[in-house]
Amino acid sequence: MRATSVTILSVTAALFALPAIAGSNSKSVPVEVWRGGDDGLTIKLSEAVERALAASGRFSLSRGKLPGTLLITFPHNVVAKPDRNRLSVEYEATFSTIGNRVLGAVKSGCHEDELVVCVDEIVETATAAAEWLSIDTFVLPRDGDYLSTAYIAALDKTKSHKKAWGTGSPQSIGVSRDKRGLVLSLNWNWHEGDGVVFDPKNPTAMIGSGRTFIPTDTTHFRFQDGKVLLTYQYVGSESKYITEKLLIGTYKDTRGRRYVFGSDGKAHWPDRTFRYEIYTDMVFEQCDEIWDRDASKPNEPAIFGFVWRGNMLYLYNANCSDEQSPGCIVDRKNPIAVLHKVT
């Protein structure tokens, strides 16, 4: 049982139970946990949250609403409901500054015998909200494609989209705007995607279940889904960026013949000229692939595998018609060309 929704809640005036004080840590975020109810289950959950916060290394329990303190508030009693042979727990929590600026809110639940599920979710949300404590003005990113810096670093190091593809996801996020606000299009492994909306007029750390958006400047932001917080960098067009990193240029093979991968999306080989692209969905693929979009059969591009080995680019034929394999089988024992880059 874990149905989560994110809402903005008003902080209840009548609050009880000042938190216990833990050892101070200059690098930790001071946090106070307040509750607007004093029943046993509410106390049990709030005290479990305090223990988890103190043990996290990110927070130190405090009192007195010191500057920079994160306030976690349970504005209502936790609700318990029978769920077959178990007891389900439903709670609301808000996360705010000492000036009552709401940073996020969560409405969720778990089973009483698995209270750690609720606790973990609250600590995750608190960690996200803490990132916003010092943000007063939001400088929103520009429209376009963003890649995670982890993916970019792996792409630079390995010269392989396939290898960089395995970094934390979503590896790619598209940013656009509409009347709702800033629209983030999440690309999970270039295999599936979904979207979330950040409203600059009503900003909160949480923009969906377990999701956090932290704007930093016009070309960077941080995004968290679950426990992984990644940094994203503007690249304009992700397809052009990846192609520029891996292929664009003029090459010669061992016989001195020219191979060109143009920035205009056209490839010029000794025996063919065609529109090309790098295939990005690597769920079933063995290695990086070039798709020939001008192949003779409609909607069935010719496909070639490619691998960088040192400073040499190896090209291979790929068989994508084997019914036993969901992806393309690349003949890596017999390269059709071995190229070195000229320009």
N, C-alpha and C positions, 0 to 999 in steps of 0.2 A: 504494500500500500504506500504509494508515494506520488500523489498528484500535486504538482507545484504550480502556483501562479504568482506572478510578480505584480504588486500593486503599490501605490503610494498611500500610506496611512497617516492619519494625524496622531501625534503623540498624546497619550492620555495624561490628564493632569494629576490624578491621584496615583502616585507610584510609591512602591514600598521597597524595602530590603536593599540597603546599601551593600555593595559587594565587599568581600574580604580583600585584604591587601596582600599582594605578593611582593617578592623582592624586586626592587627597581632595576631597570635595564635601560641605559641611555639610548640604545638603538631600537628599543621596542616601542610600540604604540600604546599609550595609556588607554584603557578601556573600562567602562563602567556598565554593568548589567542591571537594568531596572525592570521591575515587573508591576503590573497594575492589578495583580490578583495574588492571593496568599493561600490558595488551596494546595494540597500536598503535591499534586502532579505538576503544577506550575513551578513550585519550588524545586521539585526534583529535576525538571528540565533545565531551569535557569542555573542551578548549582552545577549541573553536569556541563553546561556551556562554559561557566567560569573556570572549571577545572581544565577543560580542553583548551581554552584560551591561554591560561597560565602555562600549560605544558607545550604550547605550540612554538614558543621561541619568538613569535612575531609580536605578541602582546604582553603587557603587564597590567594586572588588575590595579585599579586606582580608585580614588574618591575625591570629591570636592570639585569636580568638573574643571580640571586644570586645562590650560590652553593645549590644543592638539589632541584632546581626548575624543575617542569614539564612543558614542552612547548606543547601546543595544537595548531596546525596549520591547518587553512583552506587554502590550497595552491591555490585553484581556486575559482572562483565565484560559489555560490550555483546556481543550475539549476532549473528553474521552468517550468513545462510542464502541459498543460491542461489534466485533467483526468475526463471525463464526465462533471459534474457540479462543479468539484472541481479543485484545483491546487495542483499538486504533487511537492514535493521538493526533489532534489537529491543533496547529498553533499559528499565530501571527507574530512577526517581529519586524521592528523598524530599526534603521541604522542612521544616525544623525550626528551632527556636530553639536558642540555645547551652545551654539547659536540657533539650534533647532532647524538647521538646513538639512533636509532629508537627503541622504546619500543612496538609499536603497531600502527596499522592503521585500519581505518574502512571506508567503502564505503557503504552508505545506503540511506534511504529516508523515507518520511512520507508525509502526507497531510499538507498544510499550515495552515489549521484550526485546526490541531492537532500537532502543532510544538513541543509540550511537549514530543511526542514520540521520535523525533530525539534528543532532549535535554537529555532525560533520558538515551538513548543509549550512547551518548557521555560521560556523567558523569559516567556511569557504566564502560566504557572503560578506562576513566581517572583513576578511582579508581583501576582498575586492573594494569594499567601501573605504577601507583605510587608505587605499591608493588615491582616493579623491579628497582626503582631508585638506590638502594644501592647494587644491584647484579652486580658484575663484572665477576665472574667465576661461571659457572653452574656445580654443582655436581649432576649428573643425578642419579635417583633411579635405583636400580638393577631390573632385570627381576623377575616377579612373581605376586602374587595377593596382592592387597592392599584393606583394609577396612577402611571406614571413622572412625575417632576416636569417632564421635557421635554414630555411630552404635555399636562400641566396648564397649563404656561406657554403653549404654542401654542394651546390651547383658549381661554384667557383673551384672548390677543392677537387671534386670528382670528375668534372666535365661530363656529367651524366644526369639527365632528368630522371631516369629510372632510379638511381641511387639517392638523389636529393628528394625524390618523391616520397621516400619512407620517413621523412622528418615529421614532426608534430603537425596535426591538421586542425583547422583548415589551413592549407598551405597558401591559398589564394583567396582574396576577398575583393570583390568589386564594390566601389562606392559610387552612389548616385543620389539624387535628391528628388523628392516629390512633395506634395502638400502635407504629407505626414511627418517629414523631416529628413534625416540622413538615412538612406537605405543601404544596408550592408548585405551583399550577396555572397554567402559562404560557399566555398568550393572545397568539398571533402575529397581529397585524393584525385581530383578531376574525374570523379566517378559519379558523384551525386552532390546535391546542394540544397540549401534552403536560405532563408533570409530573415533578417531582423531589422527593426527600425529604431533609431535613436532620435528622440525628440529634444532638440536644443532648448525648446521653450519650457520643458519640464524634465530637466536632466536628472537621471539617477544612475548609480553605478550598475544596477542590474537592468538588463534589457531583454530578459527572458530567463527561463529556468536555468540557473547555473551559468549564465552568460554575463560578461562584463565588458564594457567598452570604455577605454581610457584615452581620450584624445590628447596628443602632446604638441603637435604643430601641424602645418598644412600638408606635410608629406609623410608623417609618421603617426601611428597610434598603436596602442596595445589592446589585445582582445583575448579574453579568457573564456574557454568553454570547459566547465568542470574545474579541474585543478591545474590545468596547463595555461599559463599566461605567456603569450607570444607577442613579439613586436613585429609590426608590418611596415614596409617601406614602399613608397609610391614608385611604380615602374612605367606608368603610362599604359601601354598595351602589354599584357603578360606574354602573349604569343610572340610578339616582336622581340621582347626582351630575352626570352628563352632561346629563340632562334639566333639572335645576335651572339649570345654567349656560346652556343654550341656549334653553329654551322656557317653563318654568313661569311663569305670570303671566296677567294680564288685558290684552287688547289691544282697540283699535278700528280699524276700517278707514276708508277715506276717506269713507264714507257714515255713519259713526258707529255701525255695528253692532259688537256685542261678540263677541270670540273669547276663549275661556278654555282654557288648558292647565293642568289642575289637578295638584296634587301627589299626588292619589289615582290618577293614571293615566287620568283621564277628560278628554276634550276636549269643549267645548260651543261649537259654531259656530252661526251663524244658522239653518242648514238641517239640522243633524245633531248628535247627541251620540254619542260613541263612545269605546271604550278605545283608547288610543294608546301608541306607543312610538317611540323613535328607533332606526332601523336602524343597526347598527354595522359590518357587514362591507362595506367600501368597495372591495373588489377590482375589481368590475365597474361600480360606480356613478359617476354624473356629479357628484352633489352630495349634501348631507345630505337625509335622507328621514324622513318621518313615516308610520308604518304604522297604518292604521285596522283594528284587530282585530275590529271588529263589522261588517265589510262583508258584503254579502248572500251571497256564495259561500263555502261552507265552505273553510277553509284557503287562501283567496285574498284577502288583505287589500287594500283600496284603498290606494294609495300616493301620497303628495304630496311633491314636492321643496320644500326651503325654503333660503333664503339671507338672511343679514343683510347689509344695505348701509347702513353708518352706523348710525343708530338705527331703521331701518325693517326690518321682517321681511317678506320676499316669499314668498308661497306659490304653488306651481305644480302643475299636473296632471302625472302621470308615467305613461308607457305602458310596461308591463312585459311585453307580449305579443309584441313584435317578435322573431321568430325569428333575425334577423340580428344582434341585440345580446344578449350574455349578461346585461346588466344592464338597468336601467330608463332609458328616454329621457325626459328632463325638458324640457318646453316652456318654456324660460326667456325667450322673447320675449313670452309672454302670461301674466302672473301672474293667478291667480284672486283674489288679495287682496293688498293692501299694508297692513301693520299697524304701528301705533305702540303701544308699551307704556304702559299706564295705571298698573298696579300690579304 
